[in-house]
Amino acid sequence: MTLQAIKWENGKLEILDQILLPAISRYIPVKGVEDGWKVINNMQVRGAPAIAIVGCLSLATEIRNEEYMDKKSLRRDIEGKLNYLVSARPTAVNMKIAADELIQLANKLSKDETVNVIEMKERFIAAIEAMLEKDIADNKAIGDYGAQEILKNVSGDNFVRILTHCNTGSLATAEHAYCSETRPYNQGARLTAYELVYEDVPATLICDDMVAALMKSRNISAVVVGADRVAANGDTANKIGTYQIAIVAKYHNVPFYVAAPRTSIDFTIPNGDHIVIEERPEREMTHINDQRIAAPGIQCWNPAFDVTPASLIKGIITEVGVYRPEDLIQLKNYENS
C-alpha cells in the first residue's frame, strides 16, 4: 500500500505528522486555516506541492463548516485566509500560486449573478478538491518522465543509482537510491529513508558530507532533487545543501535533475537572486530531541534553502516533460496557450 501523507475524506483533513517520523506514524487532524498554518510552519507537512494542497484543503475544511450571509463576506474571508496561509513558509511558491488562482476564482464567482452564496462555496471547495486529484496525477507523470530521461542516459553496468537530497519523493527509475541525511532538520534520514523502506526500494543513507566520496567511489547515474521555487531562468531553490551537491555532481559528470510540477516555476522572478530564503530557528541546529549538541553561546545561521544556478542543472522534470533550464519559457507559452 502506497504511503499516504494527506488524507481527505468527507470534508475532513488529516496529515501524517512528519516531525514524529520515523519513530511514530501518526495522523493529526487539520480542522481549519489556523491548524493548516501551524502544520506548514512547524514542518509537520513539507514539500512545496504538499504545502499548497494542505493549505488549500485547510481552507476548504473551514469554509465548509461556516455559514455566510452573502458572497461578498465569503470572498473576503477566502482572500484573507489564503494570504495568511502564504505567510507560513514564503519560499515555497506553490502556495502563493494556488492562493492567487483561488482568489481569482472567488472574485469571478462573487461577480457571477447566476451563482448564489451556497453554490459559490460548493464550487470553490470542488476546485480545491480537484487540486488534490491533479497533484496525484502530476506526481505520477513526473515520475514517468524522470524514469524515461534517466534510463535513456544510463551507461556502464546499466544499474541505476540515484542520489537525492531532502525529501523529494520517489522516481520509478531507482534500482538503488542513496539519500543524504539533510541536516539540520534530517528530512533525508527521517522521511526519505522512511519512505524508501516503506516502499521496499533498495536504499542507502549517507551523511551530507559523504556526497563527494560517494560519487567518486560509486557509479551514480543521476542526482534528483525537488524544488520549492524555480526562477524563470531555471535557478532553483531547494533544501539547504542542494547547491553544493550540484557543484560536486558537475565535477564528477553526474547529471543533476530537478523534479517539480509547473506550479513550482515562478515566471515573475528572472533569476535566483530574487528568491526570498526562509531562515529557521537556531534551535534546529543546536538541539536534537531537546538535547543540546552545540556549544552554548555559539551564533548560528540557519537558512532553510539555497539556490542552485541553472548552469548546474541538466533538466527540470515536470508533469508535461523534461526541460533544459533555458527552455522553461516553453512552459510559460504552454500555460498561456
Secondary structure, DSSP 8 states (H G I E B T S, - for coil): ----SEEEETTEEEEE-TTTTTT---EEEE-SHHHHHHHHHTTSS-SHHHHHHHHHHHHHHHHHT---SSHHHHHHHHHHHHHHHHTTSTT-HHHHHHHHHHHHHHHHHHH-TT--HHHHHHHHHHHHHHHHHHHHHHHHHHHHHHHHHHHHT--TT---EEEE-SS----TT-SEEEEE--TTTTHIIIIIHHHHHHTT--EEEE-GGGHHHHHHHS---EEEE--SEEETTS-EEEETTHHHHHHHHHHTT--EEEE--GGGEETTSSSGGGS---B--THHHHEETTEE-S-TT-----BSEEEE-GGG-SEEEETTEEE-GGGTHHHHHHHH-
